[in-house]
Amino acid sequence: MEISMYDKIGEQNIRKLIHDFYNGVKKDPVLSPLYEGDFDGAQERLTLFMIQYLGGPQTYSAQRGHPALKRRHVPFPVEDETISHWLKNMKNALDQSEINPENKEFLWKYFQYTAEFLRNR
């Protein structure tokens, strides 16, 4: 039986990664205004999404339905500047994490792919 990325990385590491990411987003002049102060809600949604995506409990879908990432991001400008800032903050959070290098690389590739996938402007 193959071990999921969720089990390889661990829920606490996923939660810390997303927490550290949002600490950066709160201070980011480009990204911060997009959240309209709902950092806690956004952090919880991304945490649950990543847990589910990586093979953990399906709580995200149970609470919010199908992820539908493109549809959920339509109201927000996902363009060069926002992608650049989003990835910079995520890279900083990954660099701070205790996730092993192989799993960091997996996550970094996923985040880069997804940021481009969500481009809508």
Secondary structure, DSSP 8 states (H G I E B T S, - for coil): ----HHHHH-HHHHHHHHHHHHHHHHH-TTTGGGGTT-HHHHHHHHHHHHHHHTTS--HHHHHH-S--HHHHHTTS--SHHHHHHHHHHHHHHHHHS---HHHHHHHHHHHHHHHHHT---
